[in-house]
Amino acid sequence: MTTIIPTTTSTPTSTPTSTPATVHTILRADGFSCPSCVAKIEKQIGRLAGVSAVTVFFATARIEIDHDPAVVSTDALIAAVGKAGYTARLAAF
């Protein structure tokens, strides 16, 4: 005679992981004189914690940044552009 003992299988409950809130910030920069400016700015901003993407458009002096505002502020982004040797401000559009 075989005895069957029922077993319960528990599935691990997953705790919700909070994903950081990413915002898209657009800056305008002044002082671009050559395409190498793009690499300098992207490097400085890309080093900041909380920045997930940065793209600099030479022709329009536009800097687009995806970042976590809880980790890096807009002021810190502008300061990073300043550290690269250029001035920046928030874009109106």
C-alpha positions as CSV (number, residue, x, y, z in Angstrom):
1,M,0.0,0.0,0.0
2,T,1.3,3.5,-1.0
3,T,0.6,6.5,1.1
4,I,0.5,9.8,-0.7
5,I,1.4,12.8,1.4
6,P,0.2,16.0,0.0
7,T,2.8,18.8,-0.2
8,T,2.4,22.4,-0.6
9,T,4.6,24.3,-2.9
10,S,5.2,27.8,-2.0
11,T,6.2,30.3,-4.6
12,P,8.5,33.0,-3.5
13,T,6.8,36.3,-3.3
14,S,8.5,38.9,-5.2
15,T,9.0,42.3,-3.6
16,P,8.3,45.1,-6.0
17,T,11.5,46.7,-7.1
18,S,11.3,50.4,-7.4
19,T,12.7,51.7,-10.6
20,P,14.2,55.1,-10.5
21,A,12.1,57.9,-12.1
22,T,13.9,59.0,-15.2
23,V,13.3,62.4,-16.6
24,H,14.3,63.9,-20.0
25,T,16.1,67.2,-19.6
26,I,17.0,69.5,-22.5
27,L,19.7,72.1,-22.2
28,R,21.1,74.7,-24.6
29,A,24.8,75.3,-24.6
30,D,26.9,78.3,-25.7
31,G,30.5,78.3,-26.9
32,F,30.5,75.4,-29.3
33,S,33.2,75.9,-31.9
34,C,33.9,72.4,-33.2
35,P,32.5,68.9,-33.2
36,S,35.0,67.8,-30.5
37,C,33.0,69.9,-28.1
38,V,30.3,67.2,-28.3
39,A,32.6,64.5,-26.9
40,K,33.8,66.7,-24.1
41,I,30.3,67.5,-22.9
42,E,29.0,64.0,-23.3
43,K,32.0,62.7,-21.3
44,Q,31.5,65.1,-18.4
45,I,27.7,64.6,-18.1
46,G,28.0,60.8,-18.7
47,R,30.3,60.5,-15.6
48,L,27.5,61.8,-13.3
49,A,25.7,59.2,-11.2
50,G,22.1,59.0,-12.2
51,V,22.6,59.8,-15.8
52,S,21.4,57.0,-18.1
53,A,21.9,58.7,-21.5
54,V,23.3,61.9,-22.9
55,T,23.2,63.2,-26.5
56,V,24.7,66.4,-27.7
57,F,23.7,67.9,-31.0
58,F,26.5,70.1,-32.4
59,A,24.4,72.0,-35.0
60,T,21.8,73.1,-32.6
61,A,23.9,73.2,-29.4
62,R,21.2,71.1,-27.8
63,I,22.0,68.6,-25.0
64,E,19.4,65.9,-24.2
65,I,19.9,64.0,-21.0
66,D,17.9,61.1,-19.4
67,H,18.6,61.1,-15.7
68,D,17.2,60.3,-12.2
69,P,16.4,63.7,-10.6
70,A,16.7,62.1,-7.1
71,V,20.4,61.4,-7.9
72,V,21.5,64.2,-10.1
73,S,19.9,67.7,-10.3
74,T,19.5,70.0,-13.3
75,D,22.0,72.3,-11.6
76,A,24.6,69.5,-11.4
77,L,24.0,68.8,-15.1
78,I,24.6,72.5,-16.0
79,A,27.7,72.5,-13.7
80,A,29.1,69.5,-15.6
81,V,28.7,71.4,-18.9
82,G,30.6,74.3,-17.2
83,K,33.3,71.9,-16.1
84,A,33.7,70.9,-19.8
85,G,34.3,74.6,-20.6
86,Y,30.9,75.7,-21.9
87,T,27.8,77.4,-20.5
88,A,24.4,75.9,-20.5
89,R,20.8,76.7,-19.5
90,L,17.5,74.9,-19.5
91,A,15.9,74.9,-22.9
92,A,12.5,76.6,-23.3
93,F,11.5,73.9,-25.9
